[in-house]
Amino acid sequence: MSTAVPPPAPSQVNQLELNILNSVTEAIIATDHTYSVIFINPAAQNLTGLSARMALHQPLSQLFAAEDKLLYLARVAMEEARSISDHETIVLHRAYSAPLPISASASPLYNDAGNQSGIILTMHNAANLHQLQQDLQRVDRLAMLGTLAAGLAHEIKNPLGGIRGAAQLLSLEMEERPDLAEYTQVIVRETDRINGIINELMDLTRERPRTFDKVNISRIIQDIVLLQQQVPQFRRIAFHLHLDPSIPPISADEVLITRLLLNIIKNAAEAITDAGSVTITTRINTEHHLSIPGRQPVPFVVISVNDSGSGIDADTMKKIFTPFFTTKSGGSGLGMAICQKIVNQHDGLLNIESTPGAGTSCYIYLPLKR
């Protein structure tokens, strides 16, 4: 004979529900029928920058005075007793942090008698979603470029080799005409430059076998900075390192990661025309995780590279990952596209933020795989 289990007491149910709401990573805020906040979970406190003491018993209109769209969702849920969402257009303005794009939903809240007693707001950080959408668009562009490059590389490299060889032979016949020999040297030099661009393009488009091993990010950064400090044009730049010693080695391709970090750090140094500084910081981001089917979610290691250069204007920022776009004389315009590919190969994210006159910040997110 089975023994009947008595239902939990109401207080136990309420405490269990409260523990669940406080444990979920989704930001949740509940109000009464006057729009006064009666509950805010830890995830919502982290997202909004509002503590429970600051938010409880305060009206939504006061807490989110600058978020008309969020307040609109709340009014519709309250007055029309229906759920409503906005996944694209809400920007959350916070007192001590930068504005944050969010997705939000509002739903009516009912009491035990079935009467509406308030509303529930749920919010998600949409910044990484926007970044992921941008990364996917870049991947699509790289795939199209790969199809084009595969066809062009063979057709260009063969005649290019012929031109270079002919120029070298011609220069041998002009030993007594140094005024003309200079032109053959230009031909050889320019064919080598074109050949270098083609090789970079092929690196961007072909799949290179990856060798994943335990990689110490801090050691790679220290080695790169040590070498960059010896470059004459960077002698007046101060490199500041704030590397978290607790970050363990991650599973990555050391050759590719070194190339990625060298490119980003070198770009930061080259953005400074006179004296200035480059600050490199590493930390573990526990707010977001990489989820792989069948595996435990893993946090990200964030590498930020900040320079004190002149910054990048909005129009240039839109093109910065476009292949062959460059603001450097003699540059191929493939460096950032290659960086994007390396980050994608490691299931990471690459984000650049810049304000003209205030420098540029590059953020590299790499999963903490072991």
C-alpha positions as CSV (number, residue, x, y, z in Angstrom):
1,M,0.0,0.0,0.0
2,S,1.4,3.4,-1.0
3,T,1.6,6.2,1.5
4,A,0.0,9.4,0.4
5,V,2.3,12.4,0.6
6,P,0.6,15.4,2.0
7,P,0.8,18.6,-0.1
8,P,3.3,21.2,1.1
9,A,2.1,24.0,3.2
10,P,1.3,27.3,1.5
11,S,4.3,28.9,3.1
12,Q,6.6,26.1,1.7
13,V,5.2,26.6,-1.8
14,N,5.7,30.3,-1.6
15,Q,9.3,29.8,-0.4
16,L,10.0,27.2,-3.2
17,E,8.6,29.6,-5.8
18,L,10.7,32.4,-4.4
19,N,13.9,30.3,-4.5
20,I,13.2,29.4,-8.1
21,L,12.6,33.0,-9.2
22,N,15.8,34.1,-7.4
23,S,17.8,31.3,-9.0
24,V,16.9,31.8,-12.7
25,T,19.1,33.8,-15.0
26,E,16.2,35.6,-16.5
27,A,15.5,39.1,-15.2
28,I,12.1,39.3,-13.5
29,I,10.3,42.2,-12.0
30,A,6.7,42.1,-10.6
31,T,4.4,45.0,-9.7
32,D,1.0,45.4,-8.1
33,H,-2.0,47.0,-9.8
34,T,-0.5,50.5,-9.1
35,Y,2.7,49.7,-11.0
36,S,4.6,49.6,-7.7
37,V,7.4,47.0,-7.7
38,I,6.7,44.1,-5.3
39,F,9.5,41.8,-6.5
40,I,12.8,42.0,-8.3
41,N,15.1,39.0,-8.6
42,P,18.9,39.1,-8.5
43,A,19.2,38.7,-12.3
44,A,17.0,41.8,-12.7
45,Q,19.1,43.7,-10.2
46,N,22.3,42.9,-12.1
47,L,20.7,43.8,-15.5
48,T,19.2,47.1,-14.4
49,G,21.7,48.2,-11.8
50,L,18.9,48.6,-9.3
51,S,19.2,47.0,-5.9
52,A,16.1,45.5,-4.2
53,R,16.2,48.4,-1.7
54,M,16.2,50.9,-4.5
55,A,13.4,49.2,-6.5
56,L,10.9,47.7,-4.0
57,H,7.7,49.8,-3.5
58,Q,8.8,52.3,-6.2
59,P,6.7,53.0,-9.3
60,L,7.9,51.7,-12.7
61,S,7.5,55.2,-14.1
62,Q,10.2,56.5,-11.7
63,L,12.6,53.6,-12.0
64,F,12.4,53.5,-15.9
65,A,11.6,57.1,-16.7
66,A,13.8,57.1,-19.8
67,E,12.4,53.8,-21.2
68,D,9.1,54.8,-22.8
69,K,8.8,51.5,-24.7
70,L,9.3,49.4,-21.6
71,L,6.6,51.4,-19.8
72,Y,4.3,51.0,-22.9
73,L,4.6,47.2,-22.5
74,A,3.7,47.5,-18.9
75,R,0.6,49.6,-19.6
76,V,-0.7,47.2,-22.3
77,A,-0.2,44.2,-20.0
78,M,-2.1,46.0,-17.2
79,E,-4.9,47.7,-19.1
80,E,-5.6,45.0,-21.8
81,A,-4.7,42.0,-19.6
82,R,-2.5,40.4,-22.3
83,S,1.1,39.6,-22.9
84,I,3.2,41.7,-25.2
85,S,6.9,41.6,-26.2
86,D,9.6,43.8,-27.8
87,H,12.7,42.0,-28.9
88,E,14.6,44.7,-30.8
89,T,14.0,48.3,-30.0
90,I,14.4,48.8,-26.2
91,V,17.6,50.4,-24.8
92,L,18.0,50.3,-21.0
93,H,19.6,53.4,-19.5
94,R,21.4,52.6,-16.3
95,A,22.9,55.1,-13.8
96,Y,26.4,53.7,-13.5
97,S,26.8,51.7,-16.7
98,A,26.5,52.1,-20.5
99,P,23.1,51.9,-22.2
100,L,22.2,48.3,-22.9
101,P,20.0,46.9,-25.6
102,I,17.4,44.5,-24.1
103,S,14.5,42.3,-25.2
104,A,11.5,42.5,-22.8
105,S,8.1,41.0,-22.3
106,A,5.2,42.0,-20.0
107,S,2.4,39.7,-18.8
108,P,-0.6,40.1,-16.5
109,L,-0.1,38.8,-12.9
110,Y,-3.1,37.0,-11.4
111,N,-3.9,36.3,-7.7
112,D,-5.3,33.0,-6.3
113,A,-8.9,34.2,-7.0
114,G,-8.1,34.6,-10.7
115,N,-8.2,38.4,-10.6
116,Q,-5.4,40.5,-12.2
117,S,-3.3,42.0,-9.4
118,G,-0.4,43.4,-11.3
119,I,2.1,42.6,-14.1
120,I,5.3,40.7,-14.6
121,L,8.2,42.1,-16.6
122,T,10.9,39.8,-18.0
123,M,14.1,41.1,-19.6
124,H,17.1,39.7,-21.5
125,N,20.4,41.2,-22.3
126,A,20.3,41.5,-26.1
127,A,23.8,43.0,-26.6
128,N,25.3,39.6,-27.4
129,L,22.4,38.6,-29.6
130,H,23.1,41.7,-31.7
131,Q,26.8,40.9,-31.8
132,L,26.0,37.3,-32.8
133,Q,23.8,38.5,-35.7
134,Q,26.6,40.8,-36.9
135,D,29.1,37.9,-36.7
136,L,26.8,35.6,-38.7
137,Q,26.6,38.3,-41.4
138,R,30.3,38.6,-41.5
139,V,30.6,34.8,-41.8
140,D,28.2,34.9,-44.8
141,R,30.4,37.6,-46.4
142,L,33.5,35.5,-45.9
143,A,31.8,32.4,-47.4
144,M,31.0,34.4,-50.5
145,L,34.5,35.8,-50.7
146,G,35.9,32.2,-50.4
147,T,34.0,31.1,-53.4
148,L,35.3,34.0,-55.4
149,A,38.9,33.7,-54.1
150,A,39.1,30.0,-54.9
151,G,38.4,30.7,-58.6
152,L,40.6,33.8,-58.8
153,A,43.8,32.7,-57.0
154,H,44.8,30.1,-59.6
155,E,44.0,32.4,-62.5
156,I,46.0,35.3,-61.0
157,K,49.0,33.6,-59.5
158,N,50.1,31.8,-62.7
159,P,50.4,34.9,-64.9
160,L,51.7,36.9,-61.9
161,G,54.6,34.5,-61.7
162,G,55.3,34.9,-65.4
163,I,55.3,38.7,-65.1
164,R,57.8,38.5,-62.2
165,G,60.1,36.1,-64.0
166,A,60.1,38.2,-67.1
167,A,60.9,41.4,-65.1
168,Q,63.8,39.6,-63.5
169,L,65.2,38.5,-66.8
170,L,64.7,41.9,-68.3
171,S,66.7,43.5,-65.4
172,L,69.7,41.3,-66.3
173,E,69.7,42.9,-69.8
174,M,69.7,46.4,-68.3
175,E,72.8,46.4,-66.1
176,E,74.2,49.3,-68.1
177,R,70.9,51.2,-68.0
178,P,70.2,51.8,-64.3
179,D,67.6,54.4,-65.2
180,L,65.5,51.7,-66.8
181,A,66.4,48.9,-64.4
182,E,64.5,50.9,-61.7
183,Y,61.3,50.1,-63.5
184,T,61.9,46.4,-63.5
185,Q,62.5,46.6,-59.8
186,V,59.1,48.3,-59.3
187,I,57.5,45.4,-61.3
188,V,59.1,42.7,-59.2
189,R,58.2,44.6,-55.9
190,E,54.5,45.2,-56.9
191,T,54.0,41.6,-58.1
192,D,55.4,40.4,-54.8
193,R,52.9,42.7,-53.0
194,I,50.0,41.3,-55.1
195,N,51.2,37.8,-54.4
196,G,51.2,38.6,-50.7
197,I,47.6,39.8,-50.9
198,I,46.5,36.6,-52.7
199,N,48.2,34.5,-50.0
200,E,46.4,36.5,-47.3
201,L,43.1,36.0,-49.1
202,M,43.7,32.3,-49.3
203,D,44.5,32.2,-45.6
204,L,41.1,33.9,-45.1
205,T,39.1,31.5,-47.2
206,R,40.7,28.0,-47.0
207,E,40.2,25.8,-44.0
208,R,43.5,25.2,-42.2
209,P,43.8,22.1,-40.0
210,R,43.5,23.3,-36.5
211,T,45.7,21.9,-33.7
212,F,43.9,22.5,-30.3
213,D,46.0,22.3,-27.2
214,K,46.3,24.0,-23.8
215,V,47.1,27.7,-24.5
216,N,48.2,30.2,-21.9
217,I,46.6,33.5,-23.0
218,S,48.6,35.6,-20.6
219,R,52.0,34.3,-21.8
220,I,51.1,34.9,-25.5
221,I,50.1,38.5,-24.7
222,Q,53.2,39.1,-22.7
223,D,55.4,37.8,-25.5
224,I,53.7,39.9,-28.1
225,V,53.9,43.1,-26.0
226,L,57.6,42.4,-25.3
227,L,58.3,42.3,-29.1
228,Q,56.1,45.3,-29.9
229,Q,58.0,47.4,-27.3
230,Q,61.1,46.9,-29.4
231,V,59.5,48.3,-32.6
232,P,61.0,51.8,-33.1
233,Q,57.7,53.5,-34.0
234,F,56.1,52.1,-30.8
235,R,58.8,53.3,-28.4
236,R,56.7,56.2,-27.1
237,I,53.7,54.0,-26.4
238,A,53.1,52.7,-22.9
239,F,51.7,49.2,-22.7
240,H,49.7,48.4,-19.6
241,L,48.8,44.8,-18.8
242,H,46.1,43.8,-16.3
243,L,46.1,40.0,-16.8
244,D,44.0,37.8,-14.4
245,P,46.5,35.2,-13.1
246,S,43.6,32.9,-12.2
247,I,42.6,32.2,-15.8
248,P,43.6,28.7,-16.6
249,P,45.0,27.5,-20.0
250,I,42.2,27.2,-22.6
251,S,41.8,24.8,-25.4
252,A,42.8,26.6,-28.6
253,D,45.1,26.7,-31.6
254,E,48.1,28.6,-30.4
255,V,49.3,29.6,-33.8
256,L,45.9,31.1,-34.7
257,I,45.4,32.8,-31.3
258,T,48.9,34.3,-31.5
259,R,48.1,35.7,-35.0
260,L,44.8,37.1,-33.7
261,L,46.2,38.8,-30.7
262,L,49.3,40.1,-32.6
263,N,47.0,41.7,-35.2
264,I,44.7,43.3,-32.6
265,I,47.5,44.6,-30.4
266,K,49.5,45.9,-33.4
267,N,46.4,47.7,-34.8
268,A,45.9,49.4,-31.4
269,A,49.5,50.6,-31.3
270,E,49.4,51.8,-34.9
271,A,46.3,53.8,-34.1
272,I,48.4,56.1,-31.9
273,T,50.3,58.7,-34.0
274,D,52.3,60.1,-31.1
275,A,52.7,59.2,-27.4
276,G,49.9,57.2,-25.9
277,S,49.0,54.0,-24.2
278,V,47.6,50.5,-25.0
279,T,45.9,48.8,-22.1
280,I,45.3,45.0,-22.3
281,T,43.0,43.3,-19.8
282,T,41.9,39.7,-19.3
283,R,39.0,38.5,-17.2
284,I,36.4,35.7,-17.0
285,N,32.9,36.7,-17.9
286,T,30.4,34.6,-15.9
287,E,27.3,36.5,-17.2
288,H,27.3,34.6,-20.5
289,H,28.1,31.0,-21.3
290,L,28.7,29.0,-24.5
291,S,26.2,26.1,-24.6
292,I,27.2,23.0,-26.6
293,P,24.8,20.1,-26.9
294,G,25.8,17.3,-24.6
295,R,28.3,19.4,-22.7
296,Q,28.3,21.7,-19.6
297,P,28.0,25.4,-20.5
298,V,31.3,27.2,-20.2
299,P,32.0,30.9,-19.5
300,F,34.1,33.2,-21.7
301,V,37.5,34.6,-21.3
302,V,37.4,38.3,-22.3
303,I,40.5,40.0,-23.7
304,S,40.1,43.7,-24.0
305,V,42.6,45.9,-25.9
306,N,42.1,49.6,-25.4
307,D,44.1,52.3,-27.2
308,S,44.3,56.1,-26.7
309,G,44.3,56.8,-30.4
310,S,42.0,59.1,-32.3
311,G,39.2,56.6,-32.5
312,I,37.1,55.4,-35.5
313,D,34.2,57.3,-37.0
314,A,30.8,55.7,-37.5
315,D,31.1,55.2,-41.3
316,T,34.5,53.5,-41.0
317,M,33.2,51.3,-38.2
318,K,30.5,49.9,-40.5
319,K,33.2,48.8,-42.9
320,I,36.0,47.6,-40.6
321,F,35.3,43.9,-41.1
322,T,34.8,44.3,-44.9
323,P,37.5,42.5,-46.8
324,F,39.9,44.8,-48.7
325,F,38.7,47.9,-46.8
326,T,41.6,49.6,-45.1
327,T,42.6,53.1,-43.8
328,K,46.3,52.2,-43.8
329,S,48.6,53.0,-46.7
330,G,49.9,49.8,-48.1
331,G,47.4,47.7,-46.1
332,S,45.6,44.7,-47.7
333,G,42.4,45.3,-45.7
334,L,42.2,41.6,-44.8
335,G,43.5,41.7,-41.2
336,M,40.3,42.2,-39.4
337,A,38.4,39.7,-41.6
338,I,41.1,37.1,-40.7
339,C,40.7,38.0,-37.0
340,Q,37.0,37.4,-37.3
341,K,37.5,34.0,-38.9
342,I,40.0,32.9,-36.2
343,V,37.5,34.0,-33.5
344,N,34.7,32.1,-35.3
345,Q,36.9,28.9,-35.5
346,H,37.1,29.1,-31.7
347,D,33.4,29.6,-31.1
348,G,34.0,33.1,-29.8
349,L,32.9,36.7,-30.4
350,L,34.7,39.8,-31.6
351,N,33.4,43.2,-30.9
352,I,34.9,46.7,-31.5
353,E,33.7,49.9,-29.9
354,S,35.1,53.4,-30.7
355,T,34.4,57.0,-30.1
356,P,36.2,59.6,-32.4
357,G,38.8,61.4,-30.3
358,A,38.5,58.9,-27.4
359,G,40.3,55.8,-28.6
360,T,39.1,52.3,-29.6
361,S,38.3,49.2,-27.5
362,C,38.4,45.7,-29.0
363,Y,36.8,42.8,-27.0
364,I,37.7,39.2,-27.8
365,Y,35.4,36.5,-26.2
366,L,36.9,33.0,-26.2
367,P,35.2,30.1,-24.5
368,L,36.9,28.7,-21.4
369,K,37.2,25.2,-22.8
370,R,39.7,23.0,-21.0
